[in-house]
Amino acid sequence: MQFEIIAKCHTTRARVSRMKLAHGVTMLPTFMPVATQAAIKGLTPQQVEALGITLILNNTYHLNLRPGIDVLDQAGGAHQFQGWRRNLLTDSGGFQLVSLSKFTTITEEGALFQSPFTGEPTMLTPEESISIQHSIGADIIMQLDDVVSSLTIGPRVAEAMERSVRWLDRCIAHHEKSGKKSTQNLFAIVQGGLDPTLRDQCLDAMIQRQDGVAGYAIGGLSGGEEKGIFWRVIKQCADKLPEERPRYSMGIGFAEDLLVCVALGVDMADCVFPTRTARFGVALTHTGPINLKLSKYGNDMSPIDSSCPCPTCTDGTSRALLHHIVTHETAAAHAVTLHNLVFQAQVMGRARDTIVAGTFPDYLRSFFASYFGEAGYPEWCVNALRSVGVDLLEGISNVKLIPGSGAKWEYATS
């Protein structure tokens, strides 16, 4: 990996970087779409690449179960298997310790999974996780970590954090013996739940091991914790992580979350949100999400967003047509997925452009004004951005502050 910081925001902690990996250059900050089963649902690799996307994510746990390592080795890795020519990141399988916890037993050796498909037990050790990711051939690979729900409290959180550090040592040792360090880059994952003291302990331990890793991820969040706590954990980690390593916030997909994380110093994020929500008929726009299932779009002949450069909008596909076929015809899921991925890319691309231009705080103010408008700003976003010198309320009045997540959504039934 070659990692070069190109520009920094003069107000916030945001930065623009150039990350060169074995399959090309990815400019940061960026959003990574999730191709869980070696495919972005509904799109071909050629369609994804044509959108300008240069880095996607595969799921180690699922690819190990199906199609399996023998098939991936025969194909020459996941790039060849799925026909993806650009950069690829794999998670380690650690998140499944939470999402599939009823199938999992954690020991110091590793995680004993019961396959949800066959019931067959499988032991996933740190070494095995790295070996699987070697077979996948991802440009960025993640350590196996002991993940607990972000809402977990008590001694289990400290146990998981400390084990994650020990497992990182095993991942580093196995990766260094593999001879693949020049083409595959290992990231550590900072754990510690919502406890600032445990987070600091994990940060200290993992920063001591920075010679063995190419970058850092912030894990253990986006599990239902309060947003006011979420952003403080992100800030704590981003403030302390090494300047010369990329920083990856795992499981972040809402536009407001992305921009707050960028302002706090995060370079990379991933989430199933834009593709999953597309399949449920929700299109993301710069004035907020559009629920195309609502009857008010049934005779709306305008595209999702007339200024959007995605194939769906430039071809003139109407909201009315999408309302007619959404959740019924796969073509609608494809069309909205294309649009949503371009929206995510625009959000991050404009962040990069304005950081370079020295106008990132102005971009934040204009985005939030357009996206949330009279609905009110999420209070947590206002507080988070104030912590890095940007006041979203500067120069405006009568803006409501929405407690909780403050996420904007069209819940109406008509």
Helices and strands as residue ranges (DSSP letters): E 2-8, E 15-21, E 24-28, E 30-33, H 45-50, E 55-58, H 60-65, H 69-75, H 78-82, E 87-90, H 96-99, G 101-103, E 104-106, E 111-114, E 121-124, H 126-136, E 140-142, H 155-178, E 185-190, H 196-208, G 210-212, E 215-218, H 227-240, E 247-249, H 255-264, E 268-271, H 273-279, E 282-283, E 290-291, G 295-297, H 311-314, H 319-325, H 330-357, H 360-372, G 373-375, E 377-378, H 379-386, E 401-402
